[in-house]
């Protein structure tokens, strides 16, 4: 069936539920888990009068975010290991979360994505968009969405 399952995680309670489900599924079918945390780039304002931030400060903050993201992904790897599931934990730097998730799935040759839906409805969903919706509509592999 599935050999490698990608599970995007941001450490939120809802994504932790998706992680548990992905690990349980992987355990039951003998698949591997690839945990990915998408780390944003530091926003730099190009508007006149915007606060100037030094390159050193930008690097420091991005490094901190990357370390936190890797820690979140590593926690998934540890949880998978406890369940006897082989796991890989990784981070990706990108402001385009859904695209980064799809790229990670391709790079790691995953054949299933298990991810949480943030459950936005109505106007909020329309205005804010949905990373899950983007993955569903632009991906080429099956996606299991959990609430």
N, C-alpha and C positions, 0 to 999 in steps of 0.2 A: 504494500500500500504506500504509505509515506515513509521516506527515508530520513529527511532532514526538515525540521519544523523551525521556522523563524518566528520569534516572539519579541515584538517591540515592547519596550518597557520604559516608563518614566518614573517608576517608583511609587506611583499613586496607588490608592487602595483598589481602584478598578483594574489597573494594569496588573496588580499582584494577583487578582483573581484569574486573569487571563494566563498569567505565568503558571499558576497551579494547574489550570486545566491543560495547558500545553505540555507540562511535565507529565501529568497523569496519562494523557493521550500517548505521548512518546514512550512512556514506560509500558503501556499496554500493547503497543505495536512494534516495539524494538527500534524506535527511531532516535535520532540525535536531535538536540535542541540548539539553536543558535539564538542567543539573546543579544538584542541590539538596543542601544540607547543613543538617540540622536541629540547631539550637543549643538546648540545654536552658536552662531558667531556673534561676537560683541557688536552691538549696534553702534554705528558711528554716524553722527549727525553731520550732514553737509549743509545744513541751513545756517545762514549768517546769524551770528549771535548765539549759536549752540555752544554748549560747554566743550572745551578742548580737553581731550584726554590723551595722555602721553602714550606712545607706543608700548612702553614698558608696562604701564597699567593695563592696557588692553591685553597684552601677552599674559600678565599675571592672572587676570580674570578668566581668560579663555583656558588657561592651564588649570585653574581651580574647577571650572565647569567640566572640563574633560576628566579630571580626577574623580569628581562626584559622579559623572555619568558612568565611568568605568566601574566605580564601586557598586552602583545600582546593577549594572550588567553582571558583575562578579557575584553578587548576591544570588542572582538567578542560577549561575553556574554551580554555586555551592548547594543550593536547594535541589537542583537536578542531580548532583552527585550523591546526595543523601538518598535519593530515590533510585539510584543505580542507573541513571540516564547520562550518557555522554553529552557534554555540553561545551559550547564555545561562547565566550562573552566578548563583546566588542562594542566600540563606540564609533559613531560617524559624525563628523562635523558638517553641519548644513543648516541653512535656514528653511529649506524645503523638506519638511519632515516626511511627507508621503513619498516624495521622490527618493529620499535617502533610504526609506524602508524598502522600496521596490528595488533599488540598486543593491542593497545588502542581500536581498533574497536572490537576485541574479548572481552576485559575486560568490555567494556561499552555496549555490546550486540547491536552494531550498525548493521543496515541492509542495509546501503548505505554509501559509501565514496564519497564526493565531493571534488575534489582537482584540483589545477592548474597544467598545463603542462608548463615547463619552455621553451618549444619550441626549444630545442637543436636539431640540424640537423647534418647529415653527420659525419665527423670524431670526432667532439667535443662530440657528443652523444655516439659514439662508445668508445672513450677514457674515458670520464667522467662518463658514465653510466647514468641512469635516475632513480630517486626515484619513479617517477610516473610509469615508465615501470615495475619496480620491484613490486610495489603494484598491478598493473594490472595482472601480470603473476603469482604472488604467493598468491594473496588473494582469498578468497572463497565467497565473497559478491560482489554485483555490485559496479562498480566505474564509476562515472561521471567525465570526465576530461574536464576542461575548458581551453581555450586559452585566 
